[in-house]
Amino acid sequence: MTNDSDLKTTPLHSMHKELGGKLVPFAGWHMPIQFKGVMEEHKCVRDGVGIFDVSHMGEIEITGPDAKKLIQYLVTNDIESMQNNQALYTLMCLETGGVVDDLLVHRFSDDHYFLCVNASNSDKDFQWILKNAGDFNAVVKNTSQETAQLAVQGKHSEALLQKLCDISLSEIEYYHFRKGKIHNFECILARTGYTGEDGFEVYLDSKHAESAYKALIEEGKSFNLQPIGLGARDTLRMEMGYALYGNELNENCNPFEAGLGWVIKLQKDDFLGKAALKKQKDAGLSRKLVGIRLLDRGVLRPHYRVLSEGSPVGELTSGTFSPSLNTGIGLCYVSTEYAKLGTKLDVEIRKLNVPAEVVKPPFLPSRIKKS
Amino acid sequence: MEVPENLLYTQEHEWVRVDGKKAVVGITQFAQEQLGDIVFVELPEVGTLIEQESPFGVVESVKTVSDLYAPVSGTVTASNKDLEAHPEQVNSEPYGTGWIIEIEVSDEKELEKLMSPDDYTEQCNKEQG
């Protein structure tokens, strides 16, 4: 068992305890899994606004004359046409096409970017980038330690943040960001998220995280804002069918099968994994990641077996209970013959075959504010 | 923490209310708090024979699956079907509408193995650290 004292903590660790958070080990961090309860927190974000401490996420800053060239070489998406203050979702792949991580690229300018990467991968990503940065005139800096990240998500997130913010948030479009101040603390406000609701991810100096968080909690009272734990973060992302590194994605997966072909731009110049990914694309899909929804009430869990007429066809990579749909939902790689929407399958739950069907994620409509 | 005086308890956090040959079973306030929001309860059919200390059903919260253990051996005479649609009653009223099954006790001597409210309270305090 991991000793809690070996775990890393975010600048909001004592706030979480004060607010009644139940803290558990997660990817080497001591993080709140819940406050009032997963169901209530989930509904709070779907119906209003919630605040998440996601300071465990990693941030890597890349600067210098070759910053753009280096990132183009590292990631599968095309950053060439990115504007200043724009964010882009992408993958970073091995030469084999396996996924090192999925991440967001933020562009300040031609020679200044920052990446937001998964907590569990941040050290690995940093080493990977350093290893591949040798021929580029760029400086790579791991700023995870000094950067805190808050996610404010839900339809009232803009109204709440605007009360404390000195810039006009309505001018920030989806997948764009601006520098601004919250409660006089400098931060980066990005209209991004992992919930399927409108919302912002706010990056700021760790030193100011607690004061900014307190100000948001206080101001949030009139919006019925609640602190949200990792439990609801997972049910919210699952209802959107968003992939999670370590579950759907890993160094051996085929990202086309994961449905992420849209962030792989094979027409751009050489980048890590290009040859392997081209081969995968040319070969076509034999398997596909699909949504699985139980037809009766139940809960799905990772690794549950999925069957067709008694024969195994796959294993869930993620599974949970959807508070919005009141039943079990999951994600599973199946061969394309079982991937058709509406295909009737069974999920083995404690040796019983429970009826389910194939659906196309998201499991419920996303309400992100695309312009 | 609520530990009613009129009930007996198991180490696995079930409670038992004994009334003659019948025993009603549920999970404790402490247990439901530890589990968090309960979203699914798997109940045994009426008529099922269950054995002391063996699993007879399952409660699931969003994050975890937890077996239910029979406090005494016997035959299931009723199961709380309301929990199929409203499993959250186990959270809101663990000693009331959140009851799980009723058993006809086959061997009353087995009740001697169960814990008193005081002993159970002590166990919970220890587990909480």
Interface residues (C-beta under 8 A of the other chain):
Chain A: K22 I33 Q34 G37 V38 M39 E40 G231 T235 R297 G298 V299 R301 T320 F321 P323 R350
Chain B: G36 D37 V39 F40 E42 V58 E60 S61 V62 K63 V65 E84 A85 E88
